């Protein structure tokens, strides 16, 4: 979590306007002012500062991972984070789930006319800090301004590339019977943080998003073994959807245990009040990895030594039974099917 205080130590630069104007997207003086005074200072580096329409990067030979995502979360500020750091962390994580080391991002903004520049500045500060923590540079980008009502305050697109180390080949087609499924920590934090801050919803407890860059945790896992069969951050659709995707792709069964599912008490309470199963709620700072059973305990121990993996658990295993399906052993010993969600429980959570 990146905490940007209300009284910013870095003041908003003096601009001609206090809010986003349509002219900020026209390519003229106001566009230049927005980029030069507000955006470039946050991400300055020798590649971005050239202000070309693309970035030329010197990279060694080998495999490259590439990913892109667009963030439209509502509200744009929520307990534990905001749309800016979410955009950085989300794309860093998508690249890192291949085992790649993220090195560079692009950022595209769609800004609504009337958006306060102070709001944009706070978001940019959090993105700057998130990029530093993840060890990546923002090397190219784009900004568009649309008229009032054409978007909701701000939408952000981020794309990222990373270098895949030699010997790393994470591909869920490699999942085998007997593999163990490891979850890096508590689930449903992000989705419930977003939902509980929306208008009309309030709880005495303060549920916080888990948004975080996971590339350091991935490095920790790969330092134990490169023999990782699958890795995914369970965002939209939650843990249930990720596991179903594994089962469907491999036509193997997956069995998890209810007593091993870590859920924070406040999150569990919010889910119960709203009638939502935490297995289907989005996460933004957790990962699931599938490893051979002989490596599971050593990987688990290493993950628990990392700050983002202290609550890691072996959630279940891959089985020959019920191919293509996920089941869960309940606290009472019964089994139930964990299916894919039919619809969208939590719209605009990322």
VEXFIGU-238169 format. One line per 2 residues: number of its first residue (from 1); their letters; for each residue x, y, z of C-alpha. Coordinates in Angstrom, 3 decimals. Each point is the difference from the previous one (the first is absolute). Example, Ala and Ser with C-alpha at 12.3 -4.5 7.8 and 13.67 -1.06 7.14 Angstrom:
VEXFIGU-238169
1> as> 12.300 -4.500 7.800 ~ 1.370 3.440 -0.660 .
This chain:
VEXFIGU-238169
1> xx> 0.000 0.000 0.000 ~ 1.234 3.480 -0.864 .
3> xx> -1.289 2.711 2.299 ~ -0.149 3.425 -1.668 .
5> xx> -0.920 2.526 2.731 ~ -2.666 2.596 -0.597 .
7> xx> 2.496 2.793 0.629 ~ 2.408 -0.856 -2.786 .
9> xx> 3.650 0.710 0.674 ~ 0.377 0.487 -3.772 .
11> xx> -2.427 2.808 -0.941 ~ -1.981 0.052 -3.221 .
13> xx> 1.944 2.013 -2.595 ~ -1.421 3.426 -0.844 .
15> xx> -2.135 -0.408 -3.120 ~ -2.293 2.206 -2.065 .
17> xx> -3.059 -1.963 1.187 ~ -0.959 -1.952 3.097 .
19> xx> -1.923 -2.682 -1.931 ~ 0.455 -2.003 -3.193 .
21> xx> -1.158 1.939 -3.065 ~ -0.836 -1.406 -3.426 .
23> xx> 2.941 2.026 -1.294 ~ 2.330 -2.142 2.132 .
25> xx> -0.569 -2.720 -2.610 ~ 0.372 2.191 -3.075 .
27> xx> 3.740 -0.389 -0.505 ~ 0.623 3.716 0.563 .
29> xx> 1.481 2.078 2.794 ~ -2.280 -1.348 2.715 .
31> xx> 0.826 -3.576 -1.035 ~ 3.684 0.802 0.202 .
33> xx> -0.437 1.699 3.368 ~ -1.868 -3.016 1.429 .
35> xx> 2.695 -2.408 -1.174 ~ 3.009 2.163 0.839 .
37> xx> -1.112 1.285 3.395 ~ -2.126 -2.806 1.436 .
39> xx> 0.766 -3.336 -1.652 ~ 3.652 -0.010 -1.116 .
41> xx> 1.382 1.088 3.420 ~ -1.538 -3.090 1.600 .
43> xx> 1.570 -2.548 -2.361 ~ 3.058 1.789 -1.416 .
45> xx> 2.724 -2.212 -1.519 ~ 2.241 0.241 -3.057 .
47> xx> -2.349 -2.110 -2.131 ~ -3.264 1.754 0.848 .
49> xx> 1.533 3.467 -0.067 ~ 0.597 -0.295 -3.758 .
51> xx> -3.798 0.254 -0.422 ~ -0.033 -2.226 -3.068 .
53> xx> -3.096 -1.961 -1.034 ~ 1.747 -3.203 1.013 .
55> xx> 2.793 -1.178 2.275 ~ 3.168 -1.654 -1.294 .
57> xx> 1.384 -2.308 2.670 ~ 3.372 -1.731 0.051 .
59> xx> -0.726 -3.558 1.115 ~ 2.054 -3.183 -0.277 .
61> xx> -1.128 -2.928 -2.106 ~ -2.539 -2.405 1.427 .
63> xx> -3.711 -0.236 0.732 ~ -2.104 3.073 0.767 .
65> xx> -3.348 0.063 1.813 ~ -2.494 2.670 -1.048 .
67> xx> -3.367 0.900 1.551 ~ -2.570 2.787 -0.091 .
69> xx> -2.974 0.894 2.171 ~ -2.475 2.848 0.436 .
71> xx> -1.198 1.227 3.387 ~ -3.414 1.585 0.513 .
73> xx> -0.525 -0.655 3.716 ~ -2.828 1.811 1.790 .
75> xx> 0.688 1.752 2.349 ~ 3.424 1.166 -1.124 .
77> xx> 1.150 0.316 3.631 ~ -0.716 -2.863 2.389 .
79> xx> 1.408 -1.216 3.329 ~ 3.503 -1.264 -0.624 .
81> xx> 0.531 1.515 -3.433 ~ -1.227 1.815 -3.079 .
83> xx> -0.345 -0.512 -3.740 ~ 3.571 1.192 -0.635 .
85> xx> 1.995 -2.439 2.067 ~ -2.514 -2.714 -0.944 .
87> xx> 0.855 0.580 -3.668 ~ 3.725 -0.305 0.657 .
89> xx> -0.254 -3.033 2.270 ~ -2.537 -1.774 -2.176 .
91> xx> 2.154 0.030 -3.122 ~ 3.225 -0.731 1.904 .
93> xx> -1.735 -3.056 1.424 ~ -1.345 -1.190 -3.345 .
95> xx> 3.530 0.073 -1.426 ~ 1.508 -1.574 3.118 .
97> xx> -2.388 -2.972 -0.054 ~ 1.986 -1.350 -2.957 .
99> xx> 3.118 0.044 2.150 ~ 1.255 3.048 -1.901 .
101> xx> 1.744 2.918 1.661 ~ -2.068 3.123 -0.845 .
103> xx> 2.192 2.825 -1.303 ~ -2.170 2.604 -1.740 .
105> xx> -3.593 1.234 -0.236 ~ -2.009 2.272 -2.228 .
107> xx> -2.839 2.067 1.455 ~ -3.032 1.358 -1.829 .
109> xx> -2.425 2.408 1.685 ~ -3.576 0.799 -0.994 .
111> xx> -0.970 3.084 2.022 ~ -3.475 1.451 0.382 .
113> xx> -0.426 3.730 -0.459 ~ -0.354 1.546 3.451 .
115> xx> 2.202 -2.482 1.853 ~ 1.807 2.003 2.717 .
117> xx> 3.730 0.194 -0.652 ~ 0.583 -0.635 3.696 .
119> xx> -1.721 -3.361 -0.433 ~ 2.162 -0.870 -3.002 .
121> xx> 3.105 1.104 1.887 ~ -0.773 -2.325 2.919 .
123> xx> -0.474 -2.890 -2.415 ~ 3.271 0.784 -1.777 .
125> xx> 1.878 0.111 3.301 ~ -1.288 -3.439 0.934 .
127> xx> 0.934 -1.361 -3.441 ~ 3.498 1.436 0.356 .
129> xx> 0.439 -1.700 3.371 ~ -1.484 -3.299 -1.206 .
131> xx> 2.378 -0.071 -2.972 ~ 2.972 0.621 2.296 .
133> xx> -1.037 -2.799 2.339 ~ -0.436 -2.399 -2.918 .
135> xx> 3.301 1.053 -1.548 ~ -1.462 0.940 -3.393 .
137> xx> 0.136 3.101 -2.162 ~ -2.856 1.642 -1.867 .
139> xx> 1.607 0.576 -3.375 ~ -2.816 1.142 -2.282 .
141> xx> -3.637 1.020 0.175 ~ -2.933 1.971 -1.302 .
143> xx> -2.633 2.378 1.389 ~ -3.486 0.622 -1.383 .
145> xx> -2.670 2.345 1.361 ~ -3.707 -0.622 -0.630 .
147> xx> -3.009 2.189 0.665 ~ -1.964 -0.196 3.246 .
149> xx> -1.957 -3.218 0.271 ~ 2.034 -1.833 -2.638 .
151> xx> 1.985 -1.851 2.684 ~ -0.153 -0.144 3.781 .
153> xx> 2.775 2.320 1.227 ~ 3.018 -2.032 -1.138 .
155> xx> 0.763 -3.258 -1.788 ~ 3.578 -1.348 -0.170 .
157> xx> 1.571 -2.492 -2.386 ~ 3.359 -1.528 0.827 .
159> xx> 2.099 -2.351 -2.090 ~ 3.147 -1.681 1.221 .
161> xx> 2.912 -2.084 -1.185 ~ 2.350 -2.249 1.916 .
163> xx> 2.943 -2.316 -0.600 ~ -0.530 -3.720 0.542 .
165> xx> 3.071 -1.544 1.681 ~ 1.677 -3.008 -1.572 .
167> xx> -1.512 -3.271 1.125 ~ -3.358 1.502 1.008 .
169> xx> -3.017 -1.374 -1.861 ~ -3.197 0.528 1.985 .
171> xx> -2.905 -1.428 -1.972 ~ -3.166 -1.467 1.482 .
173> xx> 0.055 -2.794 -2.583 ~ 2.795 -1.463 2.171 .
175> xx> -2.303 -0.539 2.991 ~ 0.066 -3.651 1.082 .
177> xx> -1.837 -2.253 2.409 ~ 1.496 0.338 3.467 .
179> xx> 1.070 3.620 -0.422 ~ -0.652 2.227 2.983 .
181> xx> -1.868 3.294 -0.221 ~ 1.450 2.815 2.116 .
183> xx> -1.845 3.240 0.777 ~ 2.077 2.955 1.202 .
185> xx> -2.420 1.434 2.554 ~ -3.454 1.229 0.919 .
187> xx> -2.604 0.306 -2.727 ~ -2.752 2.480 -0.953 .
189> xx> 1.664 3.051 1.582 ~ 0.032 2.155 -3.126 .
191> xx> -3.462 -0.746 -1.324 ~ -1.645 0.570 3.361 .
193> xx> 1.981 3.205 0.633 ~ -1.321 1.426 -3.257 .
195> xx> -3.554 -1.198 0.555 ~ -0.284 1.212 3.579 .
197> xx> 1.050 3.532 -0.905 ~ -2.669 0.458 -2.636 .
199> xx> -2.920 2.277 0.727 ~ -2.534 -1.525 2.335 .
201> xx> 2.312 -2.630 1.493 ~ 1.752 0.475 3.310 .
203> xx> 1.475 -2.306 2.637 ~ 1.509 0.736 3.363 .
205> xx> 3.135 -1.968 -0.941 ~ 2.397 1.432 -2.568 .
207> xx> 0.718 -2.532 -2.699 ~ 3.125 0.878 -2.013 .
209> xx> 1.106 -0.944 -3.475 ~ 2.975 -2.324 -0.311 .
211> xx> 1.375 1.687 -3.146 ~ 3.732 -0.676 -0.256 .
213> xx> 2.696 -0.873 -2.536 ~ 0.760 -3.715 0.206 .
215> xx> 3.176 -0.224 -2.090 ~ 2.175 -0.227 3.109 .
217> xx> -2.042 -2.915 1.317 ~ 0.248 -1.702 -3.387 .
219> xx> 3.796 0.353 0.136 ~ -0.065 -1.621 3.437 .
221> xx> -1.891 -3.001 -1.374 ~ 2.295 -0.388 -3.020 .
223> xx> 3.070 0.180 2.240 ~ -1.264 -3.221 1.621 .
225> xx> -0.861 -1.762 -3.258 ~ -0.608 0.934 -3.613 .
227> xx> -2.233 -3.045 -0.280 ~ -3.232 1.977 0.438 .
229> xx> -2.855 -1.415 -2.069 ~ -2.424 2.925 0.186 .
231> xx> -0.341 3.417 1.597 ~ -2.828 2.495 -0.039 .
233> xx> -1.206 3.016 1.983 ~ -3.707 -0.650 0.688 .
235> xx> -1.524 3.356 -0.914 ~ -3.491 0.183 -1.556 .
237> xx> -1.943 -3.120 0.874 ~ 2.289 -0.718 2.920 .
239> xx> 1.638 -3.261 1.035 ~ -2.944 -2.092 -1.213 .
241> xx> 0.317 1.243 -3.577 ~ 3.781 -0.460 -0.119 .
243> xx> -0.219 -3.587 1.237 ~ -2.784 -0.785 -2.469 .
245> xx> 2.145 1.347 -2.825 ~ 2.806 -2.348 1.074 .
247> xx> -2.365 -2.973 0.174 ~ -1.649 0.739 -3.339 .
249> xx> 3.294 0.522 -1.822 ~ 1.574 -3.227 1.291 .
251> xx> -3.143 -2.146 0.361 ~ 1.222 -1.022 3.436 .
253> xx> -1.849 0.362 3.264 ~ 0.862 2.443 2.760 .
255> xx> -0.929 -0.517 3.632 ~ 0.401 2.725 2.621 .
257> xx> -0.750 0.079 3.722 ~ -2.319 2.528 1.608 .
259> xx> 1.926 -0.009 3.277 ~ 3.091 1.297 -1.783 .
261> xx> -1.595 3.006 -1.718 ~ 1.384 3.145 1.674 .
263> xx> -2.544 2.825 0.329 ~ 0.377 3.036 2.253 .
265> xx> -2.795 0.156 2.618 ~ -1.220 3.425 -1.203 .
267> xx> -0.073 -1.192 -3.599 ~ -1.807 -3.186 0.978 .
269> xx> -2.588 2.005 1.903 ~ -0.610 2.358 -2.931 .
271> xx> -0.375 -2.964 -2.359 ~ -2.509 -1.648 2.312 .
273> xx> -2.087 3.168 0.307 ~ -0.099 0.421 -3.786 .
275> xx> -0.441 -3.694 -0.775 ~ 3.219 -0.227 -2.032 .
277> xx> 2.356 -2.984 -0.063 ~ 3.575 1.308 0.491 .
279> xx> 1.291 -2.641 -2.413 ~ -1.562 2.020 -2.838 .
281> xx> 1.223 3.443 1.103 ~ 2.915 1.772 -1.715 .
283> xx> 3.476 0.241 1.479 ~ 2.769 2.371 -1.088 .
285> xx> 2.928 -1.042 2.166 ~ -0.174 -3.778 0.161 .
287> xx> 1.197 -2.836 -2.209 ~ -0.705 -3.673 -0.514 .
289> xx> 2.844 -2.271 -1.056 ~ -0.093 -3.679 -0.914 .
291> xx> 3.178 -1.935 0.760 ~ 1.031 -3.664 0.092 .
293> xx> -0.754 -1.572 3.362 ~ 3.703 -0.557 0.747 .
295> xx> 0.644 3.771 -0.102 ~ -3.162 1.158 1.749 .
297> xx> 1.253 0.223 3.577 ~ 3.232 1.802 -0.887 .
299> xx> -1.863 2.471 -2.239 ~ -2.567 0.591 2.750 .
301> xx> 2.715 0.649 2.579 ~ 1.744 2.507 -2.268 .
303> xx> -3.272 1.796 -0.783 ~ -0.772 0.345 3.697 .
305> xx> 3.308 1.794 0.498 ~ -0.984 2.660 -2.543 .
307> xx> -2.092 2.975 1.250 ~ -2.720 -0.669 -2.598 .
309> xx> -0.146 -3.731 0.669 ~ -0.081 -0.333 3.775 .
311> xx> -3.469 -1.557 -0.038 ~ 0.688 -2.416 -2.849 .
313> xx> -1.714 -3.385 0.134 ~ -0.123 -3.222 -1.975 .
315> xx> -3.601 0.351 -1.060 ~ -0.457 -3.348 -1.737 .
317> xx> 1.290 -2.300 -2.696 ~ -0.523 -1.223 -3.531 .
319> xx> -1.818 -3.344 -0.254 ~ -1.188 -2.475 -2.634 .
321> xx> -3.573 0.031 1.314 ~ -2.704 2.219 -1.542 .
323> xx> 2.110 1.186 -2.995 ~ -0.513 3.623 -0.936 .
325> xx> -1.707 0.829 3.295 ~ 0.911 1.626 3.319 .
327> xx> -1.344 -1.366 3.262 ~ 0.392 1.110 3.591 .
329> xx> 0.057 -2.146 3.113 ~ -2.151 1.840 2.525 .
331> xx> 0.597 0.404 3.721 ~ -2.466 -2.849 0.530 .
333> xx> 1.848 -2.317 -2.362 ~ -2.473 0.203 -2.877 .
335> xx> 0.996 1.007 -3.528 ~ -1.619 2.624 -2.162 .
337> xx> 0.673 1.221 -3.495 ~ 1.643 3.402 -0.385 .
339> xx> -1.239 1.122 -3.403 ~ 0.776 3.026 -2.157 .
341> xx> -2.090 3.086 0.850 ~ -2.942 0.513 -2.358 .
343> xx> -0.066 3.794 0.103 ~ 1.905 2.993 1.343 .
345> xx> -0.343 0.268 3.780 ~ 2.032 3.172 0.393 .
347> xx> 0.000 2.323 -3.028 ~ 2.966 2.351 -0.483 .
349> xx> 2.290 -1.393 2.671 ~ 3.123 0.545 -2.123 .
